[in-house]
Amino acid sequence: MASLKKDETVSLAEAAVKFALKHGADEAEAFAYQGFTTAVSIERGQITKSSRIIDQGLGVRTVVNKAVGFSYTNIVGSKETIEEVVIKSLKSAWASKPDKDWQGFPHKKPYANVRGTFDSAICELSPEDLVKLSSLMLEAAEKTDERVFPIEGGIGASYLSRAIVNSNGVTCFDCGTIIECSLATVAHESGEVTPVCFEFNAERIYKIDPEWVGREAARLAALALRAKRVESRGMDVIFAHFALQQLLYYTLMNAVKADYVQRNQSAFKGKIGEKVASEVVTIYDDGLLEGGLRTWKFDGEGVPQQKTVIIEKGVLRNFIYDNYTAKKEGKESTGNAFRAGYLSTPNVETTNFHFKVGKKSSEELIGEVDEGLLVYSLQGAHSSNPASGEFSVVATPAWKIEKGRIVHPVKGAMLAGNVFEILKNVADLANNERKIGSLVAPWVHVENVNVIGK
């Protein structure tokens, strides 16, 4: 993987800001991004293709009389294209209405060092290396159970870099790597086909285990055969990592964002200092977490990322802010301006939404449940209501627990309720922490969840 050098990337952004100020901007910000990804795809049990994707570009925000304009380009090779994108941004600002809440771009602050976010070994991986890793993953799945069929998956290795420069003295550069592998499987037996079972592994340094991913994806599919229906009743539910991430992404994570609070779309508005969850729940938004998938020195505006306590022993302590929402309240940004790339302006997002783990193993957590479900994944979580917290989802794959033991897989079970009640009913957490997107959490045991069965 080749890349622009740090100096070249920063110079690109500096040139854009300088040109914007010279041509009428009161303030300006440039975000330069580069991404190099090598990937191998698996379809219907076969390695089907490898690809190399190079994505680089420049996003420019300009401010004229408190009106903000934005433009971007993916052609960054010449002075003319930089000037062209700046002029488009300025035209956008001139055509926009002033924003009375605009109080300027962030100012320069010192950055902390982050650990476990870059590994040169990932940059050196060839497509042939990724094909070998994919083969190991497929072979592990096939050896685990002959009734299992891998349907899709793959492996990707990426190098990412970004530079931000603004007219208030911010000049920063950071780079990182990520490698991930995934496999989705189904199992067939006597005319029955299981739901799709999925496993994956993502890391910022080169320490993934594709064979474990293959084995686990196959094991889950085999265990999902001969599913039975369950009775409708309130029961204990253990949310495994994926299910927890799916449930919280559209509800709790939105409820703690300052823009949702300010628009009256959060059930947590006005509840700082109040008990909103079980005492066993402590959550941090930790933008500096070692090896975190969302760990960077700075956020999408050049503000230092930080560790912010969100819920402490059940009590709501803080919301997360970008620069704009923080200044609206006379506060400091918590470093939560997120940018997926150069194509968009920043928005408030969680970094590494980190649950403090419990002390029990996953087996001990299951052992505590007299009657309940172990739920690995959810369907329909995107339809949850972020303002009220109401949800209605299908639990699949899922398994019935009786007297501390998994007894059979479950089909057709729905979970319904309110995520904010779920938080209050958390009984315990395991110690098997994993990183799933922006969530870093273990399995979570929740009491009295409304299960709708046959």
N, C-alpha and C positions, 0 to 999 in steps of 0.2 A: 504494500500500500504506500503510494507516494503522497506527499502533502505539501501545501504551502508552509513555509517557515513561519514561526511566530511573528517575526518582524514584518514580513510581507502582509500577513493577515491584519495586524494592528495598523500598519501604514494605509491599507485599503480603507479601513474604517475612519482613520484620522483624515484622510483626503476628502471623504464624503462630508464629514462634519465641517471641515474648513470651508469647503465650497458652498455648503448650505448657509453658513453664517455670512459669507461674502455676498450671497445673492438674496438676502432679505429675511432669513430666519432669525427669530429672537433666540431660539434654542434649537439644538439638533442632537440626534442620537443615531449611531450606525451600529448595526449588528451583523458581523461577518461570520458565516458558518461554513464548515466543511464536514462532509460525511463520506467515508469510504467503507463499503460493505461488500464482503464476499459471502455468498450464500449457496447452499445446496438444498434442493427441494425433494421431498418424498411424496409420491402419489400412488395410491393403490398398491402399496407394498414394494414399490420400485423407486430407486433413485432416478429421477427424471431429468433434472437439469441443474447446472450451476450457473451463477450469475455474478457479475461484479458491477456494483452501482456506485457511481461517483456523483455526489450532489454537493454543489457549493453555490453560495449566493450571498446577497447583501440586502438587508432590510433597513430602510431609512425612515425615521420619524422626524418631522420638522414641526415647529410651533411658531405661529404668527398671530399676535394679539390673542393668545390663549386658545386659538383654534389649532387642532392637531391634524396633521396630514401624514399619510403613510404610503410608501411604495416599495417595491422590491424588484430585484433582477437576479437571474441565475447566470448572467454573463458578466464576469468580473475581470476580464482580461485587459481592459483598456480604460484610459482616462475618460474617454467619451461616454462609455456606458455608465460609469460612476456618476458623471455629471447629469446624464439623462435621467437616472433614477432619482437623483436629488431634485431636479426640476419638477418631475412628476409628483413627488411628495409635497413640494411647495405649492404646486397648483391645487393639490388636494386640500392643503391647509387654507389657502385663499378662498376656496369654494365652501369651506365648512363654517359652521357657526361657532363662535367662541364658547368655551366650556368654563363656566364660572368657578367650577371646582378644581380647575387645573392650577397646580402650584409648583410646576417645574419638575425637571428630571432630578434624579438622585445626585447627591454630592459624593465625592470620593471618601472611602473609608478603608481601613486596613483589612486584608483578607487572611483568614486562617488557612493553615495547610490542611489538605485532605489526604487521606490514606486509602490505599487499596482501590484506586480508580483507574490506574493505567498499567498496562503490561505489554511490553514490546513483543512478547511471544505471540500475542494475538495478532499484531500487525504483520507478523511474518508468516502466518498460516496461508497456505496455498489452497486453491480449489481441490487439489488432489488430497491434501490433508483432511479437508472437510468431508470429502467422499469417504475416506477411511473411517472417520468418526461416525458418519451416518450409517455405514455398513455395520459397524459394531453395535449401534443402537438397534438396527433392524434384526440382526442375528440374535441379540439378547432377547428381543420380544418373541421371535419365532421359536427359540429354544425353551421359553418359559411355559408355553402351552400351545399345543397344535390347533386348538379350537379358536385361537386369536388371529385376527387379520389386521395388520397395520394399514390405516387408510390414508393418512396424510401426516406431514411433519417436515422436519428439516433442521439444518444448522446454519447459523449466521455469525460472522465475526465482523465487528465494526471498529473503526477509529473515528472519533468525532472531535472537532475543535471549534472553538468559538471565541470571538473577540468582541468587546463592546467598548465604544468610545462615545462620550457625550460632551456637550459644551460646558458642563459643570465640573470638569476635571477628572471624570472617570475614564480610565484607560486600563483595560484588563484582558487577559488571555488565559484560557484553560483548555486542556485536552484530556481525553479519556478513551477507554476502550470498553467494549462489552462483547461477550460471547454467549450465545444461547442455543439450546437444542430442545426440540419438542417432538412428541409423537402422540397421535390420536389413534385409538384402536377400537375394534368391536370384536365380540366373540359370537360364534354360531354353534348351535347344538340342537338337533332334532327340530329344525324349523324355527327355533327361537333365535332372535338377534338382539343383542344387548344394546343399551344406549351407548353413545360414543364415550369412551373413557380417555382421559387426557393426562399427560404428565410432561413436565418440562423442567429445565435447569438453566438459570441465567446468572452470570457472574461478570464482574468488572475485570477480574484477572483470570488467567487460564487455569481454572480448576473445576471445569464441569465434568460430569460423569455420565456420558451418553449410554453406557451399558445399564446403569441404574435406571435411567429414564425409560429405556426399552423394556426392562424387566418389570418395572412398576406399572407402566401403561398396560402391559399384557396381564399382569396379576390382577389389576382392578377389573379389566374386562372379563376375565375368567370368573372372578368372584361375583360379577353382576348377573351371571346366568341363573335361571330358575327363580326369577323374582316373584314375590307374592305381594298382594295388596295388604294394607294395614287399616285398622279401624280409625275413624275420626275421633280425635280427642286431644286434649292438651298433654304434651309429654316433653321430656327432656330432649334437647337436640345438641349434638356436638357438631359445630361448624368446622370442617377442615379448611385449609388455607384458601383454596380457590373459592369455595362457597362464601367464606367471610369477606374476601376481596370483592366479589360480585355484589354482595348485599350492601357493603359499606360505601362502595365507590359512588353510588348514585344517591346516597342518603347522608350518612354521618360526615363523610368528607366534604360534601357541599355545605352542610349545616355550619361548619366551622370557618368557612371562607367569608372574609369581611364583606365582599360585594353582595353575597346572598343575604347577610345580616342587614346591610344598609338598604337593600331592596325589599325588606320584610318578607324574605323567602326562607328564613331559617327559624326553626322551632326553638333555637337557642338564643334568640334575640332577648337581651335584658337579663340573661341568666348567668352571667359571669359571677363566680363565687357561690353558685347554688349546686346542690347535689343532683347530677343528671345521670349517674350510672352507679352500678354496684361498686362497693369499696375496693374490690379486687382489680378494678379497671384503672390503669394509668397509661396514658398515651402521650407520646411526644411527636412533634413533627421535627425530624432531625435531618437537616440538610447537610450535616457534616458526618453522618454515620459512615464508619469505615466500610468500604466496599459496597455502599448503598447504590442501588440502581439509579437513584435520582440525586446522588451526591456530586456536587460541584463546588468550586470555591465561591462562585457568585451566581445569582439568579439571572433571569432574562433581561434585567435592567442594569446589571453591574453592582447590585447590592449584595454584600456578603451573606451567604447562607448561614443559618444558625440552628441551634437546638431550642425549640419552643415547647414548653409544657402546655398541652391542650386540656387533658383531663388528669387530675391528680387524686388518686384514691377515691374516684367517683365524682369529684368536684370540678366543674368547668372553670378553667383558669384563663385561657386566652383564645382569641381567634387568630387566623393567619392573614397577613396583609401583603399587598404589593405597595409600591410607592404611592400610587394614586389614592387607593382606599385608605392608606395610613394617614396621608396628609389631610384628607377630608375630616379626620377625627383629631388632628393635631398630634398624631402618633408617629412612631418610626416604623418603617417597613420591616417585616420579619424575614425578608428574603424569599418570598414565595411568589415572585413573578415568574411564570413559566412560559417558555417558548419552545415549541416542538422543532422550530427551525426558523429560517429567515422569511417564511411566507406570511407570517402573521404578527400582529402586535401581542404584547404579553397579556396573560390573564392570571388570576389568582389560582394557584394549584398547590396541593400537598407535595412535599418532597418525599421523604421516607417516613410514612405514617406508622410509627413504631409502638406497638403494644409491649408493655413490660411483661415478660414471660412469668409463668408460674413455676412450680417446683416438680410437678408430676410428669411422668412419661405419658405418651398417648395411650398405652395399655392401662395405666392406672386411672386415666380419665374415663376410659370406657368402663373400667371396673366399678366406678362409682354410680353408674346409671342402672337403675332397676328396670325401667322401660323407656325406650327412646329410639332416636335415629342418629346414625352417623352420616352426615351429608357432605359429599365431596364437591358437588357443583350444583348451580342453580340455573334455571331457564326463566327468562322474563324479568330479571332484576332491573333492567333498564327502564321498565315501566313504573318503578317505585316513585313515590311522590317525595321530592326532597324537602318540601316545605312542611308537610305533615309527618313524614316518616312512614306512611302506610305502604305496605308491600303485599304482593300475592305472587308466589313463585312456585315453580315445579322443582322438586328435589330429585335430581338425577345426575349421576348414580348416587344411590343411598342404600344404607343397610340398617336392618332392625337390630336393636340391642335389647336383650332380656337378661336380667340378673347378672349384669356385668360382662356379658359375652355377646359377640356378633353371631346372630343365628341364621339370617337369610337376607338376600338383597330385596329391595322394595321397588315396586313400580306404581306409577300413578299417584304418588303422594304430593300434595301441595302444602306449602307453609304460608300462612297469612298472619298479618299482625302489624305491629308498629316497631320500627327499628329502635326508637327511643325507649320503648318498654323492654325490648331485647337487652339493651345496655344495662337496664336496672336489674334484669334477671340473670345476669352472668354469675354463675356459681363458682367457676374455676377456670384456670387457663393451664395448658400443658407447657412443657419446656422445649417443644419441637419447632422452634422459630424458623420461618422461611421468608424469602423475599419474593413477592408476587406483584410486579408493577411497582406502584408507590406504597403498597402495604408491606410491612414487616411485622409478622405476627405468628403466634402458635395456634394450635387448635383451641377453640373456645367452647366451653360447656354452658349452655343456657337452659334454665328451667322454664317449664310451663309455656312452651311454644304451641300455637294452634296448628295441629296437623290435620289436614283434610284427606281422608283415604277413601275407602269404598262406601 
